[in-house]
Amino acid sequence: MALEQEYPDRRFVTFDITELNQIDFSQVFETSASTVRKSVDQTQTFVKYDIPQPSSVAGLTTKSPEYTYDEFLTILATPEWTDPNLPV
């Protein structure tokens, strides 16, 4: 069973790292600002949550549209999120 089918309400948004301090970590599945994944250039991060969108995420001014699990896997596979120079 695909995870998207297992978690149909799960959503992901990316946003500028400068807004990370606005996230209420009790509203998302990440645990703290120090444990979030960052883009290769360290300027973006993301959070995941179950819909509806948490208020701390809704208030972000640099957030992307909401993505499903499968859509977000495609994004994470891009060079912006996975360094192509790292060994597999």
Secondary structure as UniProt FT lines:
FT   HELIX           3..6
FT   TURN            8..9
FT   STRAND          10..16
FT   HELIX           17..22
FT   TURN            25..26
FT   TURN            33..35
FT   TURN            40..41
FT   STRAND          44..50
FT   HELIX           55..58
FT   HELIX           69..76
FT   TURN            79..81
FT   TURN            84..85
//
